[in-house]
Amino acid sequence: MPKTSKNLRILAVFPHPDDTAFFAAGTLARWVDQGHHVTSICVTSGNLGTLRPDQTARQVADVREKEMRAANDVLGIQDTVTLGCPDGGFLDAGELRRELIGIVRKYRPDRLLALDPWLRYEVHPDHEMVGRTAAEAAAFGAFPLLHPEQLTDGKTPHSPSEVWFMGILAHAPNCYVDISTTIERKIASAMEFEGTLAILAGMFAGDIDPSNVSSEQQKVLAAHGDSWLRAMAAKIGEKVNLPAAEAFYVRKCLPGHFDNMEQALSEMLGLPPQAPTVM
């Protein structure tokens, strides 16, 4: 993936409000700093995202959207859009793909970011479906005969030139982004989510109730979060001699498919992989 001085339009599409926090927040902040325009598209309301029995689904959805918007403000993301679909595996693939194709045509991104839908043992259907349909929307948005009713008010067919897959990846990363200048904002944005507090409490402080955190306990969890996220970024960065990094699998996008035949044939023949891109 060549480096570019052009200001890009970037579309991040993900199922739940906190899905970019651990895997791509530092990169999103860096893209903003580089002058690119980032639009965040959250597909579901995240209304199941709590272990607390004292809240309704509507209350959870409201809290999680506020958390996401606060986190995106920390990162500097310019636009945050919520589609409000139900959480927990109730998405319709055909309808979601149609809606995401319309979004691709509306925002006309140069680059689309999504969860890797081909990860083995992915048990959450929203992760798989949103990642897959977002990739399909990127590849199929260029066809004028697909959902032609969307092509009104000057809207035209469009596909981004790249799709970036984030998260735990099914394929070895082929792109690493230096987040040494944005790691603090990544950590601060992640700490906006109660879900992060629950993860940190479960990993490091089992005596803390993440739904009822005192100011002192907040400091304890924040310290654990800071150490954990810095260690994760440093470990990823070691692969390419960076102090802190996030890793992605990036594919060039063409109408109807990815431009990956040469790489796939090389892998079939057991040839050495290409060196990853470092950005």
Residue frames relative to the residue before (quaternion, step in Angstrom):
aa qw qx qy qz dx dy dz
M 1.0000 0.0000 0.0000 0.0000 0.00 0.00 0.00
P 0.3098 -0.7826 0.5039 0.1941 3.59 -0.35 1.15
K 0.5024 -0.6188 0.5070 0.3281 3.52 -1.20 0.59
T 0.1293 -0.8056 0.5764 0.0455 3.56 -1.07 0.67
S 0.3213 -0.7245 0.5752 0.2026 3.52 -1.18 0.67
K 0.4873 0.6634 -0.4258 0.3757 3.57 1.31 -0.09
N 0.4322 -0.6531 0.5479 0.2942 3.56 -1.12 0.67
L 0.2095 -0.8178 0.5322 0.0641 3.55 -0.58 1.21
R 0.3374 -0.6498 0.6298 0.2593 3.50 -1.41 0.33
I 0.0569 -0.8186 0.5706 -0.0324 3.56 -0.62 1.18
L 0.1409 -0.7862 0.6006 0.0369 3.54 -0.93 1.02
A 0.1142 -0.7721 0.6235 0.0454 3.58 -0.70 1.12
V 0.0469 -0.8044 0.5914 -0.0310 3.59 -0.60 1.19
F 0.1457 0.7983 -0.5606 0.1651 3.59 -0.60 1.13
P 0.5743 -0.6595 0.3719 0.3114 3.61 -1.10 0.61
H 0.8258 0.1793 -0.0489 0.5324 3.61 0.89 -0.90
P 0.6862 -0.5498 0.2813 0.3844 3.60 -1.04 0.68
D 0.7761 0.3542 -0.1954 0.4837 3.62 0.99 -0.71
D 0.3927 0.7815 -0.4380 0.2079 3.61 1.23 0.11
T 0.6865 0.4426 -0.3072 0.4883 3.62 1.13 -0.34
A 0.4700 0.7462 -0.4152 0.2233 3.59 1.22 -0.47
F 0.7784 0.3643 -0.1945 0.4727 3.60 0.75 -1.00
F 0.7887 0.3997 -0.1616 0.4383 3.57 1.00 -0.81
A 0.8395 0.1744 -0.0573 0.5115 3.63 1.04 -0.57
A 0.4376 0.7346 -0.4540 0.2506 3.62 1.19 -0.15
G 0.6500 0.5155 -0.3242 0.4545 3.59 0.99 -0.77
T 0.6499 0.5098 -0.3034 0.4750 3.56 1.07 -0.78
L 0.6355 0.5211 -0.3344 0.4613 3.60 0.94 -0.81
A 0.6561 0.5019 -0.3116 0.4697 3.58 0.96 -0.86
R 0.6498 0.5056 -0.3286 0.4628 3.59 0.97 -0.77
W 0.6324 0.5236 -0.3429 0.4564 3.60 0.96 -0.77
V 0.6210 0.5228 -0.3396 0.4751 3.58 1.00 -0.77
D 0.6629 0.5133 -0.3022 0.4537 3.58 0.90 -0.93
Q 0.6730 0.4925 -0.2897 0.4697 3.58 1.12 -0.63
G 0.6079 -0.5981 0.3369 0.3990 3.57 1.27 0.01
H 0.4856 0.6545 -0.4446 0.3716 3.57 1.24 0.15
H 0.3830 -0.7074 0.5446 0.2372 3.57 -1.19 0.55
V 0.1194 -0.8152 0.5666 0.0149 3.58 -0.60 1.20
T 0.0885 -0.7615 0.6411 0.0359 3.53 -0.95 1.01
S 0.2299 -0.7836 0.5715 0.0803 3.54 -0.79 1.12
I 0.0726 -0.7982 0.5980 -0.0039 3.59 -0.68 1.15
C 0.0710 -0.7878 0.6118 0.0106 3.59 -0.47 1.20
V 0.3617 -0.7927 0.4533 0.1881 3.57 -0.47 1.21
T 0.7948 0.2425 -0.1440 0.5373 3.61 0.75 -0.95
S 0.5780 -0.5817 0.4473 0.3571 3.52 -1.31 0.23
G 0.3821 -0.7338 0.4778 0.2953 3.59 1.25 -0.29
N 0.3126 0.8294 -0.4310 0.1692 3.55 1.25 0.40
L 0.6565 0.4621 -0.3316 0.4955 3.61 1.26 0.02
G 0.5220 0.7230 -0.3556 0.2800 3.56 1.32 -0.21
T 0.6219 0.4791 -0.3977 0.4750 3.56 0.65 1.10
L 0.3342 -0.7070 0.5788 0.2311 3.55 -1.27 0.42
R 0.5047 0.6628 -0.4120 0.3690 3.57 1.32 0.06
P 0.3121 -0.7733 0.5191 0.1876 3.63 -0.78 0.97
D 0.6177 0.5959 -0.3327 0.3907 3.60 1.27 -0.21
Q 0.6710 0.4615 -0.3046 0.4940 3.60 1.25 0.19
T 0.4183 -0.6628 0.5527 0.2832 3.54 -1.22 0.54
A 0.6621 -0.4938 0.3766 0.4194 3.55 -1.28 0.31
R 0.6378 0.5283 -0.3295 0.4533 3.59 1.03 -0.75
Q 0.6446 0.5133 -0.3199 0.4677 3.57 0.98 -0.79
V 0.6418 0.5186 -0.3216 0.4644 3.57 0.97 -0.85
A 0.6511 0.5204 -0.3185 0.4514 3.57 0.91 -0.90
D 0.6592 0.5125 -0.3094 0.4551 3.59 0.92 -0.89
V 0.6639 0.5019 -0.3052 0.4628 3.57 0.93 -0.93
R 0.6940 0.4899 -0.2925 0.4390 3.58 0.83 -0.94
E 0.6301 0.5097 -0.3514 0.4688 3.60 1.03 -0.63
K 0.6348 0.5159 -0.3317 0.4699 3.60 0.98 -0.78
E 0.6313 0.5271 -0.3285 0.4644 3.59 1.00 -0.82
M 0.6716 0.5089 -0.3011 0.4464 3.57 0.87 -0.96
R 0.6708 0.4906 -0.3078 0.4632 3.58 0.89 -0.87
A 0.6327 0.5125 -0.3323 0.4760 3.58 1.04 -0.71
A 0.6511 0.5080 -0.3110 0.4704 3.59 0.97 -0.85
N 0.6689 0.4936 -0.3041 0.4654 3.60 0.93 -0.85
D 0.5999 0.5453 -0.3565 0.4644 3.58 1.10 -0.61
V 0.6221 0.5339 -0.3359 0.4638 3.59 1.02 -0.78
L 0.7074 0.4591 -0.2556 0.4727 3.57 0.97 -0.88
G 0.4674 -0.6861 0.4363 0.3470 3.59 1.20 -0.45
I 0.3327 0.7567 -0.5028 0.2528 3.59 1.23 0.26
Q 0.4360 -0.7623 0.4260 0.2176 3.54 -0.73 1.12
D 0.8132 0.1146 -0.0314 0.5697 3.62 0.95 -0.83
T 0.0545 -0.7747 0.6297 0.0176 3.56 -0.98 0.91
V 0.0410 -0.8019 0.5945 -0.0416 3.56 -0.70 1.18
T 0.1123 -0.7776 0.6152 0.0651 3.58 -0.94 0.89
L 0.3193 -0.7620 0.5348 0.1771 3.57 -0.86 0.98
G 0.3628 -0.7967 0.4326 0.2158 3.60 1.25 -0.31
C 0.3402 0.7348 -0.5198 0.2723 3.61 1.13 0.49
P 0.5762 -0.6115 0.4038 0.3620 3.61 -1.10 0.56
D 0.4695 -0.6745 0.5138 0.2462 3.52 -1.15 0.81
G 0.7725 0.4588 -0.2544 0.3579 3.55 -1.29 0.30
G 0.7450 -0.4620 0.2445 0.4144 3.62 0.98 0.72
F 0.5300 0.6398 -0.4071 0.3796 3.59 1.15 0.48
L 0.4327 0.7168 -0.4493 0.3117 3.59 1.25 0.26
D 0.3152 -0.7083 0.6020 0.1909 3.55 -1.19 0.71
A 0.4360 -0.7493 0.4268 0.2573 3.60 -0.44 1.20
G 0.6837 0.4953 -0.2985 0.4451 3.58 0.86 -0.93
E 0.6744 0.4847 -0.2932 0.4737 3.56 0.93 -0.86
L 0.6554 0.5015 -0.3209 0.4648 3.58 0.97 -0.81
R 0.6372 0.5150 -0.3403 0.4615 3.60 0.93 -0.79
R 0.6304 0.5261 -0.3368 0.4609 3.60 0.96 -0.82
E 0.6812 0.4869 -0.2988 0.4578 3.58 0.87 -0.93
L 0.6814 0.4822 -0.2987 0.4625 3.59 0.95 -0.81
I 0.5779 0.5438 -0.3775 0.4773 3.60 1.12 -0.52
G 0.6454 0.5121 -0.3156 0.4707 3.58 0.99 -0.82
I 0.6490 0.5087 -0.3138 0.4707 3.58 1.03 -0.78
V 0.6247 0.5208 -0.3357 0.4752 3.60 1.00 -0.79
R 0.6835 0.4768 -0.2908 0.4700 3.58 0.92 -0.84
K 0.6452 0.5189 -0.3237 0.4579 3.59 1.08 -0.62
Y 0.7909 0.3395 -0.1677 0.4808 3.58 0.74 -1.06
R 0.2153 -0.8350 0.4867 0.1400 3.60 1.30 -0.31
P 0.0915 0.8396 -0.5314 0.0656 3.61 0.71 0.99
D 0.4242 -0.6433 0.5717 0.2819 3.51 -1.31 0.47
R 0.7864 0.1426 -0.0235 0.6005 3.56 1.17 -0.69
L 0.1074 -0.7793 0.6153 0.0500 3.58 -0.97 0.90
L 0.1739 -0.7801 0.5983 0.0568 3.56 -0.96 1.00
A 0.1256 0.7904 -0.5871 0.1220 3.58 -0.87 0.98
L 0.6030 -0.5238 0.4482 0.4015 3.56 -1.31 0.23
D 0.5143 -0.6265 0.4879 0.3240 3.56 -1.15 0.64
P 0.2437 -0.8159 0.5047 0.1422 3.63 -0.44 1.14
W 0.6568 0.5326 -0.3055 0.4377 3.60 1.24 -0.22
L 0.3492 0.7470 -0.4927 0.2781 3.57 1.23 0.34
R 0.4330 -0.6925 0.5135 0.2631 3.59 -0.90 0.94
Y 0.8406 0.1739 -0.1640 0.4862 3.54 -1.16 0.75
E 0.3362 0.6998 -0.5475 0.3120 3.59 1.05 0.67
V 0.1914 -0.8361 0.5080 0.0786 3.57 -0.38 1.23
H 0.6490 0.5190 -0.3356 0.4436 3.61 1.13 -0.44
P 0.3838 -0.7621 0.4669 0.2319 3.62 -0.44 1.16
D 0.6026 0.5635 -0.3724 0.4251 3.62 1.07 -0.58
H 0.6308 0.5363 -0.3399 0.4459 3.59 0.98 -0.80
E 0.6895 0.4755 -0.2809 0.4686 3.56 0.85 -0.98
M 0.7221 0.4709 -0.2771 0.4242 3.58 0.75 -1.03
V 0.6773 0.4796 -0.3140 0.4611 3.60 0.88 -0.84
G 0.6361 0.5181 -0.3350 0.4634 3.59 0.99 -0.76
R 0.6847 0.4883 -0.2846 0.4602 3.57 0.91 -0.94
T 0.7121 0.4489 -0.2824 0.4601 3.60 0.78 -0.93
A 0.5960 0.5402 -0.3690 0.4656 3.60 1.11 -0.55
A 0.6528 0.4948 -0.3110 0.4820 3.60 0.98 -0.84
E 0.6478 0.5091 -0.3194 0.4681 3.58 0.99 -0.80
A 0.6350 0.5266 -0.3320 0.4575 3.58 0.98 -0.78
A 0.6277 0.5322 -0.3322 0.4610 3.56 1.05 -0.76
A 0.7305 0.4437 -0.2441 0.4582 3.58 0.88 -0.93
F 0.7750 0.3830 -0.1842 0.4678 3.60 1.00 -0.78
G 0.4903 0.6855 -0.4286 0.3255 3.60 1.23 -0.16
A 0.6096 0.5890 -0.3405 0.4069 3.59 1.24 -0.38
F 0.6282 0.5715 -0.3400 0.4040 3.61 1.18 -0.40
P 0.3532 -0.7819 0.4694 0.2089 3.65 -0.42 1.14
L 0.6651 0.5057 -0.3143 0.4507 3.60 1.15 -0.44
L 0.6031 0.5152 -0.3618 0.4898 3.58 1.31 0.00
H 0.8315 -0.0924 -0.0086 0.5477 3.57 -0.62 1.19
P 0.0405 0.8431 -0.5343 0.0456 3.60 0.71 1.05
E 0.5417 0.6270 -0.4038 0.3878 3.60 1.18 -0.38
Q 0.6035 0.5656 -0.3566 0.4344 3.60 1.21 -0.34
L 0.6548 0.5568 -0.3033 0.4114 3.56 1.17 -0.57
T 0.3732 0.6896 -0.5178 0.3421 3.53 0.49 1.30
D 0.8102 0.2748 -0.1954 0.4794 3.56 -1.32 0.23
G 0.7358 -0.4444 0.2286 0.4569 3.54 0.95 0.90
K 0.4874 0.6558 -0.4422 0.3700 3.62 1.24 0.02
T 0.0818 -0.8118 0.5781 -0.0026 3.58 -0.84 1.00
P 0.6553 -0.4921 0.3712 0.4366 3.62 -1.21 0.30
H 0.0529 0.8045 -0.5870 0.0735 3.54 -1.09 0.73
S 0.0084 -0.7436 0.6674 0.0398 3.52 -1.28 0.62
P 0.4569 -0.6481 0.5193 0.3185 3.60 -1.02 0.68
S 0.5341 -0.6331 0.4501 0.3336 3.57 -1.18 0.44
E 0.7976 0.1677 -0.0777 0.5742 3.60 1.19 -0.50
V 0.1317 -0.7247 0.6654 0.1213 3.52 -1.30 0.56
W 0.1696 -0.7802 0.5996 0.0553 3.56 -0.79 1.12
F 0.1744 -0.7765 0.5987 0.0911 3.58 -0.77 1.05
M 0.1553 -0.8000 0.5785 0.0352 3.54 -0.86 1.08
G 0.6236 0.5588 -0.4058 0.3664 3.53 -1.35 0.01
I 0.6772 -0.3492 0.3623 0.5368 3.53 -1.21 -0.56
L 0.2567 -0.8414 0.4692 0.0775 3.55 -0.52 1.24
A 0.4643 -0.6660 0.5149 0.2752 3.55 -1.17 0.69
H 0.7432 0.2869 -0.1634 0.5819 3.58 1.24 -0.47
A 0.6053 -0.5455 0.4193 0.4003 3.58 -1.14 0.52
P 0.5373 -0.6299 0.4377 0.3506 3.63 -0.91 0.79
N 0.1415 -0.7809 0.5998 0.1023 3.56 -1.13 0.68
C 0.7492 0.2492 -0.1936 0.5823 3.57 1.30 0.26
Y 0.0767 -0.7785 0.6228 0.0137 3.55 -0.94 0.98
V 0.1827 -0.7843 0.5871 0.0826 3.55 -0.94 0.94
D 0.4070 -0.7064 0.5360 0.2193 3.55 -0.89 1.04
I 0.0305 -0.8197 0.5719 -0.0128 3.59 -0.56 1.15
S 0.2672 0.8019 -0.5012 0.1854 3.58 1.20 0.47
T 0.7003 0.4487 -0.2789 0.4801 3.61 1.12 -0.55
T 0.7550 0.3680 -0.1972 0.5057 3.60 1.24 -0.25
I 0.3824 0.7554 -0.4723 0.2452 3.61 1.25 0.03
E 0.6234 0.5425 -0.3559 0.4363 3.60 1.02 -0.70
R 0.6739 0.4792 -0.2980 0.4769 3.59 0.97 -0.81
K 0.5865 0.5513 -0.3703 0.4637 3.58 1.09 -0.61
I 0.6767 0.4873 -0.2950 0.4665 3.57 0.84 -0.96
A 0.6673 0.5030 -0.3086 0.4544 3.59 0.88 -0.93
S 0.6658 0.4957 -0.3175 0.4584 3.60 0.94 -0.79
A 0.6407 0.5292 -0.3306 0.4474 3.59 0.98 -0.80
M 0.6719 0.5122 -0.2973 0.4447 3.58 1.04 -0.77
E 0.5109 0.6313 -0.4293 0.3953 3.62 1.23 0.00
F 0.6966 0.4934 -0.2648 0.4485 3.60 1.19 -0.52
E 0.4708 -0.6527 0.5177 0.2904 3.55 -0.96 0.88
G 0.5919 0.5835 -0.3587 0.4250 3.57 1.14 -0.63
T 0.6146 0.5291 -0.3411 0.4754 3.57 1.11 -0.67
L 0.6373 0.5262 -0.3239 0.4605 3.56 0.98 -0.86
A 0.6481 0.5190 -0.3193 0.4569 3.58 1.00 -0.81
I 0.6421 0.5130 -0.3213 0.4704 3.58 0.99 -0.82
L 0.6820 0.4905 -0.2900 0.4586 3.57 0.88 -0.95
A 0.6357 0.5168 -0.3328 0.4670 3.58 1.01 -0.79
G 0.6693 0.5080 -0.2992 0.4522 3.57 0.94 -0.87
M 0.7102 0.4620 -0.2566 0.4651 3.57 1.03 -0.77
F 0.8525 0.2059 -0.0298 0.4795 3.56 0.87 -1.00
A 0.8146 0.1427 -0.0361 0.5611 3.61 1.09 -0.56
G 0.1020 -0.8617 0.4961 0.0306 3.54 0.46 1.25
D 0.6295 0.5439 -0.3451 0.4345 3.59 1.20 -0.31
I 0.6174 0.5354 -0.3489 0.4588 3.62 1.27 -0.11
D 0.2988 -0.7261 0.5959 0.1688 3.55 -0.96 0.97
P 0.3435 -0.7880 0.4652 0.2113 3.65 -0.32 1.18
S 0.6380 0.5203 -0.3353 0.4580 3.61 1.21 -0.32
N 0.7747 0.2071 -0.1172 0.5858 3.58 1.26 -0.20
V 0.1335 0.8384 -0.5048 0.1564 3.54 0.59 1.26
S 0.3427 -0.7225 0.5635 0.2074 3.55 -0.85 0.98
S 0.6768 -0.4848 0.3489 0.4303 3.57 -1.25 0.23
E 0.6551 0.5039 -0.3160 0.4660 3.58 1.02 -0.74
Q 0.6527 0.4977 -0.3113 0.4790 3.56 1.02 -0.80
Q 0.5833 0.5704 -0.3600 0.4526 3.58 1.12 -0.67
K 0.6540 0.5077 -0.3082 0.4686 3.58 0.97 -0.84
V 0.6325 0.5298 -0.3292 0.4593 3.57 1.02 -0.81
L 0.6899 0.4692 -0.2796 0.4751 3.58 0.85 -0.97
A 0.6238 0.5405 -0.3381 0.4520 3.59 1.03 -0.76
A 0.6446 0.5146 -0.3205 0.4658 3.58 1.01 -0.79
H 0.6432 0.5021 -0.3190 0.4821 3.57 1.00 -0.82
G 0.6540 0.5223 -0.3116 0.4498 3.59 0.94 -0.90
D 0.6375 0.5329 -0.3187 0.4560 3.55 0.97 -0.88
S 0.6889 0.4774 -0.2857 0.4647 3.58 0.83 -0.97
W 0.6772 0.5148 -0.2947 0.4353 3.57 0.89 -0.96
L 0.7087 0.4547 -0.2745 0.4644 3.59 0.80 -0.99
R 0.6286 0.5111 -0.3437 0.4749 3.60 1.05 -0.65
A 0.6515 0.5123 -0.3209 0.4584 3.59 0.98 -0.82
M 0.6460 0.5151 -0.3216 0.4625 3.59 0.98 -0.83
A 0.6691 0.4929 -0.2997 0.4686 3.60 0.92 -0.89
A 0.6485 0.5126 -0.3177 0.4646 3.59 1.03 -0.78
K 0.6474 0.5224 -0.3227 0.4515 3.58 0.98 -0.83
I 0.6465 0.4927 -0.3140 0.4907 3.59 0.99 -0.82
G 0.6732 0.5225 -0.2971 0.4307 3.58 0.92 -0.89
E 0.5455 0.6339 -0.3920 0.3835 3.60 1.14 -0.60
K 0.6034 0.5994 -0.3568 0.3864 3.58 1.03 -0.75
V 0.8093 0.1963 -0.0668 0.5496 3.58 1.09 -0.75
N 0.5525 -0.6597 0.3687 0.3516 3.57 1.19 0.61
L 0.4538 0.6262 -0.4936 0.3977 3.56 0.90 1.01
P 0.5268 -0.6495 0.4368 0.3313 3.61 -1.05 0.65
A 0.7815 -0.0387 0.0406 0.6213 3.60 1.16 -0.60
A 0.0842 0.8222 -0.5518 0.1116 3.58 -0.77 0.98
E 0.2129 -0.6897 0.6635 0.1969 3.48 -1.48 0.17
A 0.2966 -0.7830 0.5340 0.1173 3.55 -1.08 0.82
F 0.0603 -0.8000 0.5966 -0.0206 3.54 -1.09 0.84
Y 0.2579 -0.6848 0.6414 0.2306 3.50 -1.38 0.25
V 0.1013 -0.8329 0.5437 -0.0190 3.55 -0.46 1.28
R 0.0568 -0.7828 0.6195 0.0153 3.54 -1.00 0.90
K 0.4248 -0.6489 0.5643 0.2831 3.53 -1.11 0.76
C 0.2830 -0.7891 0.5332 0.1137 3.53 -0.93 0.95
L 0.0569 -0.7636 0.6432 0.0068 3.54 -1.00 0.97
P 0.6671 -0.4884 0.3436 0.4454 3.65 -1.15 0.32
G 0.8620 0.1292 -0.1244 0.4741 3.55 -0.65 1.15
H 0.8162 0.0461 -0.0232 0.5754 3.62 1.17 -0.19
F 0.5075 -0.5965 0.5089 0.3573 3.54 -1.37 -0.01
D 0.4551 -0.6613 0.5259 0.2810 3.54 -1.21 0.56
N 0.3533 0.7701 -0.4523 0.2785 3.58 0.51 1.20
M 0.3357 0.7752 -0.4921 0.2105 3.61 1.20 0.25
E 0.6563 0.5200 -0.3237 0.4405 3.59 0.88 -0.90
Q 0.6707 0.4851 -0.3024 0.4727 3.58 0.92 -0.87
A 0.6509 0.5200 -0.3273 0.4459 3.60 0.92 -0.88
L 0.6580 0.4937 -0.3153 0.4732 3.61 0.96 -0.82
S 0.6284 0.5334 -0.3363 0.4554 3.60 0.99 -0.78
E 0.6713 0.4882 -0.3014 0.4693 3.57 0.96 -0.85
M 0.6162 0.5455 -0.3411 0.4543 3.58 1.06 -0.75
L 0.7252 0.4332 -0.2290 0.4837 3.57 1.04 -0.85
G 0.4827 -0.7014 0.4127 0.3237 3.57 1.28 0.01
L 0.3433 0.7458 -0.5036 0.2690 3.59 1.14 0.52
P 0.6176 -0.5506 0.3876 0.4063 3.63 -1.10 0.50
P 0.4737 -0.6729 0.4776 0.3076 3.60 -0.94 0.80
Q 0.5549 -0.5856 0.4710 0.3568 3.52 -1.25 0.49
A 0.5581 -0.5887 0.4585 0.3630 3.57 -1.14 0.58
P 0.4988 -0.6630 0.4570 0.3206 3.62 -0.96 0.76
T 0.4843 -0.6233 0.5276 0.3139 3.52 -1.27 0.46
V 0.1627 -0.7620 0.6212 0.0839 3.57 -1.06 0.82
M 0.0516 -0.8175 0.5731 -0.0245 3.55 -0.72 1.10
